[in-house]
Amino acid sequence: MTFFISLTFYKNMHLEIITPDRKVFEGEVTSAQFPGADGLFEVLNNHAPMIAALKAGNVTLTGAAGREAIRIEGGVVEVLRNNVIVLAEGVVA
């Protein structure tokens, strides 16, 4: 028996984190975890389209350089065709 794994599953997503006054992050990630209004959730490649409210907390990004956490003050995330846009109220340094 032979199994084939679709390589599209392993592609990256393009992610942007934007506040009212600046772009905080832009790059390719393999996964992103968000502090949703109803709890944490994670987005991977080929995720279904969605818009979700975010509460204050860490957005954890995983990419080629490893893991990175960016603390936001709440906002909204949109996921559409492997493009993820976070409109954050602010970012805590």
Secondary structure, 3 states (H helix, E strand, C coil): CCCCCCHHHHCCEEEEEECCCCEEEEEEECEEEEEECCEEEEEECCCCCEEEEEEEEEEEEEECCEEEEEEEEEEEEEEECCEEEEEECCEEC
